[in-house]
Amino acid sequence: MKTIPLILMGCGGVGRQLIQHIVSCRSLHAKQGVLLRVVGVCDSKSVVVASDVFTRGLDDAFLTEICRVKSSGSSLSILGSKGGECQIFSNLESVKKVVDIASHLGRTTGLTFVDCSASSETIEILNQAVDLGCCIVLANKKPLTSPMEDYEKLVSHPRHIRHESTVGAGLPVITSLNRLLASGDPVHRIIGSLSGTLGYVMSEVEDGKPFSQVVTEAKCLGYTEPDPRDDLGGMDVARKALILARLLGARLNLDDIKVESLYPAEMGPDKMSLEDFLSSGLSSLDEGIDERVKVASSKGNVLRYVCVIDGSRCHVGIQELPKDSPLGRLKGSDNVLEVYSRCYSKQPLVIQGAGAGNDTTAAGVLADILDIQDLFS
Amino acid sequence: MKTIPLILMGCGGVGRQLIQHIVSCRSLHAKQGVLLRVVGVCDSKSVVVASDVFTRGLDDAFLTEICRVKSSGSSLSILGSKGGECQIFSNLESVKKVVDIASHLGRTTGLTFVDCSASSETIEILNQAVDLGCCIVLANKKPLTSPMEDYEKLVSHPRHIRHESTVGAGLPVITSLNRLLASGDPVHRIIGSLSGTLGYVMSEVEDGKPFSQVVTEAKCLGYTEPDPRDDLGGMDVARKALILARLLGARLNLDDIKVESLYPAEMGPDKMSLEDFLSSGLSSLDEGIDERVKVASSKGNVLRYVCVIDGSRCHVGIQELPKDSPLGRLKGSDNVLEVYSRCYSKQPLVIQGAGAGNDTTAAGVLADILDIQDLFS
């Protein structure tokens, strides 16, 4: 049996779903000759570590207990009383412990750090883990959108890192691009709708519904962040665009990307309360969007909020696109990516499907973990 | 530098294109720390082998010469006069030589057999190679559609085999399905248009053009096999469907699949000449197809020639599909696959793009070769 020791970082929705997938796939993975041994689980403050990381992982009952504790809103630190099976470390001590495990396991049995957090504070540990010979699997976009120097360090052993779920959740986007690049098929253009929220909003306004009404509905359906401006500002799409652009070799930073926000600066969270934005700010944007929809429609086009990567240029915002293109036909909250390369020059390679959700995001992370198994003995 | 020794089988369009890709990607792969060492190249009768397979491969000038010789229609055996750099073995002797190399390299440095032929005669060597610890990369569908017993032998070490280019050429179909399966996301339904030829034919008849005219045009455009019945019979699609069904765990053989042929048995190649089929047989099919097109159209549907894999059932033929579905919208010769699983339940995962052509097929093979690099030291 091949054993992959794991340290899981982040116990939010994706992290907890990943733990559940790992537990429920035990017999499936055993049939494939693989054992995923979770030696540690971190939240933002603490780390729970198996009592002897060299010989065993946290058992499935305990992993399930971690999910229960975290979904009830508690901190990992309350698990300390369990004793015997695990050790708890908190704050700075926890970072030291994790690095200590990495230095012991990294070069011997191998160790994989799985970052399902949404924090930019994991990058330091991840970079140390890379130095110590560990593998990295990310759902967290922040480490990959950090300054170029940190990024290059992180991906310095390309076979040791996987990050499918940073773009389009579990959709096979990164995998497919890596395959094209490995085969010497140069990708010269990517255009994609990579926000389920903005995909939904732009396809709904197309039929004449006011922008404010659509955004309010999207919020009610749970499609948006609690403050919809976190979606409407476009920074989440910009991070995904940066990850794709860097994968294609562009040496860009986040602030090199031109990002169109769907609300003006004077309605930003620092200048206007969420209540004011929802009650009056939003509706003041209706006319402008409606006009753009009509102009596009008169040319047989629709508006889509897309990222475009063209050579080493990268921008994010609203574009007019033919109604009858894969992006133009998009309805609902699916993500779509069109990839143009030598092999896909006239007609693009198109990948489409659900691009959000804890289940599919965690499934993508799990597929990444299984994909690095040949590096383990 | 990681070295992957290769034996290439098949010097048709895909095989020659692969050799050209390998040569032209030398510096790209060197940057990634990988060296592809071609130690042998086989056509149906002979094998050319590097003079010392343990220390070197055939050099790039010689590989290019192989492509030249084969594209001029000659046999590899005429390269014998080159001397020094290589050895030529023919017929049975060549099989013995290849197995001999596999037994020496398979368990020491590792060796990958790359089958770009269209022959069912490679299966015996491939199965011996598996026994000898070698890796397998296939563009050839035949070994994967052989009787279940041979198939199970071939895939007995799942991490040692890749075959992306057997379905949809370089489209990331197999890779994506393997990712879903590895993450415990059960795929319960696949529906796809996996023949560029039949995709083109079915979308053209939709606009009222007679079937016979569309097939004749497709033949002129080079979309069909020399005898279009090789496409219209559906067996090529059935082979792809079988590969997908087996990947999902179905224990089926080729003759378990219900295949709808677009021409009746009495017009088969054994009963009617190609000339007669093209001049009179084809046009006698126009009325039947036209009627089905009209019936479908009256319900807002179109006809598509698809494979459907539903649990362990698998069939291939014409289906009525909504005009406004990914398959219904298909135009031209693109392939499309819709995959339904737990994560993609209401809206499918859709993969679309060029599903034929030597360039994209060979690129898919090359990506597979790079994908197994972690098994080599």
Interface residues (C-beta under 8 A of the other chain):
Chain A: H21 S24 C25 L28 Q32 P158 R159 E164 G170 L171 P172 T175 S176 R179 L180 A182 S183 G184 D185 P326 R329 G332 D334 R342 C343 Y344 Q347 P348 L349 V350 I351 Q352 G353 A354 G357 D359 T360 A363 G364 L366 A367 L370 D371 I372 Q373 D374 L375
Chain B: H21 S24 C25 L28 Q32 P158 R159 E164 G170 L171 P172 T175 S176 R179 L180 A182 S183 G184 D185 P326 R329 G332 D334 R342 C343 Y344 Q347 P348 L349 V350 I351 Q352 G353 A354 G357 D359 T360 A363 G364 L366 A367 L370 D371 I372 Q373 D374 L375
